[in-house]
Amino acid sequence: MVLETISSPQDLKQLSREDLRRVVDEARQALLEKTSQHGGHNGPNFGMVEMTVAMHYVFNSPVDKFIFDVSHQSYVHKMLTGRAQAFLDSAHYDDVSGYTNPKESEHDLFTIGHTSTSLSLASGVAKARDLKDEVYNVVAVIGDGSLSGGMAYEGLNQIATEGTNTIVIVNDNEQSIAINPTGGIYTALRDLRESKGQADNNLFKALGFDYHYLDAGNDLDQLIALFEEVKDANHPVLLHIHTQKGHGVSFMEENREAFHAGGPYNPETGEYLRASNASETYNSITTSFVLDKIKNDQTVIAVNAGTPMFMLNQDQRKQAGKQFVDVGIAEEEAATMAAGLAKNGAKPIWYVAAPFMQRTYDQWSHDIALNNLPVTTLVYSASVSAMNDESHLGFFDIPFLAHIPNVVYLAPTSKEEHLAMLDWAVEQNEHPVAIRIPVGPLRETGIVDTTDYSILNKNQVTQNGNKVAIFGLGNFYALAEEVAKELAAKHGITATIVNPKFITGLDEELLDSLESDHQVVVTLEDGVLEGGYGQMVASYLGDADLKVQNYGVEKAFHDRYNAQELLAENGITVDNIVKNIIKVLD
Amino acid sequence: MVLETISSPQDLKQLSREDLRRVVDEARQALLEKTSQHGGHNGPNFGMVEMTVAMHYVFNSPVDKFIFDVSHQSYVHKMLTGRAQAFLDSAHYDDVSGYTNPKESEHDLFTIGHTSTSLSLASGVAKARDLKDEVYNVVAVIGDGSLSGGMAYEGLNQIATEGTNTIVIVNDNEQSIAINPTGGIYTALRDLRESKGQADNNLFKALGFDYHYLDAGNDLDQLIALFEEVKDANHPVLLHIHTQKGHGVSFMEENREAFHAGGPYNPETGEYLRASNASETYNSITTSFVLDKIKNDQTVIAVNAGTPMFMLNQDQRKQAGKQFVDVGIAEEEAATMAAGLAKNGAKPIWYVAAPFMQRTYDQWSHDIALNNLPVTTLVYSASVSAMNDESHLGFFDIPFLAHIPNVVYLAPTSKEEHLAMLDWAVEQNEHPVAIRIPVGPLRETGIVDTTDYSILNKNQVTQNGNKVAIFGLGNFYALAEEVAKELAAKHGITATIVNPKFITGLDEELLDSLESDHQVVVTLEDGVLEGGYGQMVASYLGDADLKVQNYGVEKAFHDRYNAQELLAENGITVDNIVKNIIKVLD
C-alpha cells in the first residue's frame, strides 16, 4: 500500500504518476471502509480525492497555506499529512476529528465547522503574508453550496481588493447539502459549467478574478496541470472545478443528498444501517405539525437555510411546494426573509440548528425583534446532548437569544406542550417566538395542553412544596422531578417543582411568593451557565432571603465529549444537586 | 410652496412635470435647512431627491412596497408621505426619526438602521405576496456601499431564485460612508458605470436579473421613464442608477465623506459648527496609540468595516498605508479576516461600534474564539450614553460577547488603564481580547498602570471597606465612587469599591472573601441588565450569605431616549442605589 508510506506531503511529491493514482484508489477505498463503519461526511470527501492529492502534489503545505471551507471535505488531506492511520486502522478511527484541527497538524490552519468562512480567513492569512513581505500560496477550497453564504462574497471582494496571491478553488459538485435551489449563484454556476467556463457574464471575472474552468475535476492529471499553471500567481485566481459528489461509489453518485453525511452503511449496497425510526420523536411530531399547517393554510411557509432534511424529506418538500423555501446555506437570508414574510402577512416557520442559529444575531435583533414580527423559529439540537464537535455545539443558544428584547423563547417539556406552543406561535401575531425543540426521548403527559401562552412568562408549578423550589427548564424538567423524588425519599422534603416554559422572562409573582416558605431555589438548564436562564433568577432573587443554586455547563468549547460525563463534571447529577441543597438548608 | 400641499403620494401623482420639479427643489431646500440646523444623514438624502420623487410618482405606495436599505436616505420619502412638517417647521424637526419607522407611517414597512438587509426583507415581502396570490411591486433601494455586505448578496440570490416581481434599485453614488475600496464589487460597479452598463461580465445579469443602467440618476424625467418601463414586471429587475452624493450642494458634492452624516453646519459654506475638539478624549488617545503601533511594527494593522473615520481620518489612513484596511460595510469579513491575520502572525486591531459588532456573533465564536486567536477588538459606543436610536443601541454588547468562551473583554476606567490594556492586548499572543472603549469624559489617575493583564479576571480593590461592596464596571466605576462617598457621608459606611476590569470572568477569590465581613454586593454596569456582568456575580454568590443587587438597563429597544432619564427609570441614581443598600443592611 502506497498510502501507508506517506507521512507528509513531501513523500507524495516523490511518487510517479502511476503511484499517485494508486494513492487515489487507496484513499478512496479507505474512505469507503471508514465511513461505512464509522459514519461521516461521505459525498464531499469522495468527490475531493483526486483534487486533494493534486493539491498536495503541486503545492507545498504547510508553507503554502490550505484552508478548507467547513473542512468536512478534508479527510484525504488528513491522510496525506501524517494521519493516514486514522483512516486505515479502525482502532484509530477516533484519533482525528471530522474537521481540520490545528491541534492535530501544522497542515491544519484553523478549526472550522461552519460554512462560507474560508475566503475571509484566506484574505487575512494572505494579508499577513504581505505585511511580513513573505512569499507563498494561500489556497482556499470552497464548495458551490458554501458559495451561497454572504461571507463567501465578502471574502471574494476582499481577496480581489488585496490583489495579491490567493487561489480560490470552487469545488462545484452541483449540490449543496441538499439539492441546490435554482437561481442566483446556482444558475450562474450552472451556466458556467454548461459553457465550460465560457458563459457571458462571469461573476468571478466581474469581481476581478483570474478565472479558470476545469470540467474534469476528478481527473488527476488535469488537476495537476491546472495547479501547476496557477501556482505562485501574483494576483487573485479562481479555479472553478467541476467534481462529482460521491465520485467512485455508485450509490453516492446517485443519491447525493442522502450521502452528504451519515453512516454507518453497507459499503456494497449503500443501505444505511441505522435502526428505522418508526416511533414518534419530537422531530417527527414537529414535521407532522408543519406539514399539517401548510396543508390547511396557504400563508404558512417553512423556511430553511441549507439543511432542509432535518425537518422535511425530499417528498415532504415536494408536497409543501411553494410553501417551502431553502435559501441555500445563508442563515441570515433565512432569518430576515422570515421577517419580511411575517410583515407581509405570511406565517413563516423557520427551522434552524442551534449551532447555526448563531450566525444570525443581528438578523434576530435588528430585523425580527426590533420590528417585533411574528416569526416562528424552531431551534433544534439545542442541548448538551446534541452535536458534540467543538465547532457544532448547540448549548449557547440561551445567552445568544434570551437577552434580545421582544423575543419569546419557549422550552417545552412534553409532546402536548410542544404542540400547544407550536400552534400558539404560528397563529399569534404579537411576538417573535422561538421554540427550543426538546432533545431526548418523547415525554407524554396524556393531557392536552390548554395553556394560554399569550400570558407571557407564566410558569407552571407542577408540585407544590416548601423549603426547596426546583426550576427544571425544558430538557431538564425530568431532572427536576428526579431531584425532587430523591429529596422526598432520602430527606422527607416535598420540593416545589416548576416548569418555567418561558426562557426569556421570569414569573416574578411566583418568585416573590417563594420567599415566605422556601429557603433555596435551584435552576437546571441544558446549556451554558453563563448568561443563561438561571443567572436571571439569581439576579432577581439577589436580595431576597433565599439561596439560589444555578446549574448549567461552564462556558468552554468542549470537544467530542461524552454528554453524561460533561454534565457530571459540571455537578449536574441528582446526587450532587441534592447534596448541595441539603448543605444550605437550616 | 407645492411640497406643503402634498399629504400623500396620491397628491404627487396629480402634479404637472413642472410642479414635480418644484417639489424636487423645495425638498432639497428643506433638507438643507433642516440638516444644517439639526444634523442628520446629508449626502445620501441630497442624492436621492429626484429618485424619491420619481418613485412616488410612478409607483403606488403603500400598495407597492418600498424598502430602503439602512433607511438613512428616506427623508424625502417622509416628506412625500404626510410628514413634510417635520422637515419644514423647526419646531417639528424631532417628530420623525432618521430612519423608516412603521409607527410613523404605513409607507414605512420596517424599522431599519443597519446595512444590507433590504434585499432579504424584500425577498420575504415578495414571497408573502406570491403566497397570497396578490399583485403589486416590491421595490428595494440599496446603495453601492451597502452592496458590499454579504446579506445583500444572499438577498440578490433569493430574489433571483423566486423569479417574480422585485425591483432592486442600486443607488450608486460611487461612495460608501467613506471612500470606497478598490476591487471586487466596487470595481465591478465602476466598470458598469464607465461602460454605461455595457461592460462584459455583468454580475447582476450573471445572478439572473433583468439589468438596466441609468447614468443620469438625478434627472427626474429619465428616472420616471425608467420606473414606468419596469413597473409591474413579472420578474426580478435590477436598476443600476448612478446618482451624485450630496447632489445640488457644492460642498457636499466635493467632500462626500465629511457630508455623509453630521451637523449642524453653515448652510452657505458647509463649515461644521461643532466645537473643535482640541482636548484629549478616549477616542483620541486610542487613535494615537494605534498610529504609534503601526509606525513601530509592520505587522500591526487596523481593520475596519466601512466606518474608518471613527478611528482614523483620511490623512491618518494614508499614513497607515497598507497597515490599514477597510473591507467595506462587511463586518463579518472584518472579524474573520482579523482571525486570519492573527493566525498568520500579524497583529490586527479591529475597531467596531457596539451596535454593529452584533453582526458578527458567529465570527466571534467560530472564527476568533474557537481558534483562540489574538485579535484585538476595540468596541466603541458601548454605553447607554452613546447612540440612542432604537436601531443603533450600543448596550447589548455584554450579553453578546461575554458568554463566548476564550474571549477576554476588558472595561477600562481611566486613560492609564485603557493604554495599558491596549498595549497588553496587541502584544500578547494567548487570547482574543476586546476592549470596551470608555464613553464619557477622560478620567486620569496620574499613575501609570503596571497591571499584568495576563493574570485573567483579577479585580482591583480601590477602597477596602466592609458591609457593602460596590463593583463599578468600566463607565460606571465613577458612579461606584459616588455611591461610596454618599454611603460614607450619610451613613458612616466605608464601602469596598471594586474596579472589576474584566467583564468575561469573575474574581472568585475576591468574591469569596467578601462573605466574611460584607452584607451586600452591588454591581453597576452601563448596559443591559439581562445576561450582563452583574448576573454572573449574583449567580456565583447565589448561596453565599450575602445580598446581591444588580443594576443595569432593562432589556428593550429604547428609542431616542434621554440617557439620564433612562438610567433614573432603571433605578440607576446615587440616591436610589444608596437607599436600596441601606434597606438590606442589618
Interface residues (C-beta under 8 A of the other chain):
Chain A: K65 P102 L109 F110 T111 I112 G113 H114 T117 S120 L121 A122 S123 G124 V125 A126 K127 A128 R129 D130 L131 K132 S148 G149 G150 M151 A152 Y153 E154 G155 L156 N157 Q158 I159 A160 T161 E162 G163 P181 T182 G183 G184 I185 Y186 T187 A188 D191 A199 D200 N201 N202 L203 K205 A206 L207 G208 Q298 T299 I301 K322 Q323 V325 V327 G328 A330 E332 E333 T336 M337 A338 A339 G340 L341 A342 K343 N344 G345 A346 P348 Q358 R359 T360 Y361 D362 Q363 S365 H366 D367 A369 L370 N371 E390 S391 F396 P399 F400 A402 H403 I404 P405 N406 V520 V528 L529 E530 G531 G534 Q535 M536 A538 S539 L541 G542 D543 K547 V548 Q549 N550 K555 A556 F557 N580 V584
Chain B: K65 P102 L109 F110 T111 I112 G113 H114 T117 S120 L121 A122 S123 G124 V125 A126 K127 A128 R129 D130 L131 K132 S148 G149 G150 M151 A152 Y153 E154 G155 L156 N157 Q158 I159 A160 T161 E162 G163 P181 T182 G183 G184 I185 Y186 T187 A188 D191 A199 D200 N201 N202 L203 K205 A206 L207 G208 Q298 T299 I301 K322 Q323 V325 V327 G328 A330 E332 E333 T336 M337 A338 A339 G340 L341 A342 K343 N344 G345 A346 P348 Q358 R359 T360 Y361 D362 Q363 S365 H366 D367 A369 L370 N371 E390 S391 F396 P399 F400 A402 H403 I404 P405 N406 V520 V528 L529 E530 G531 G534 Q535 M536 A538 S539 L541 G542 D543 K547 V548 Q549 N550 K555 A556 F557 N580 V584
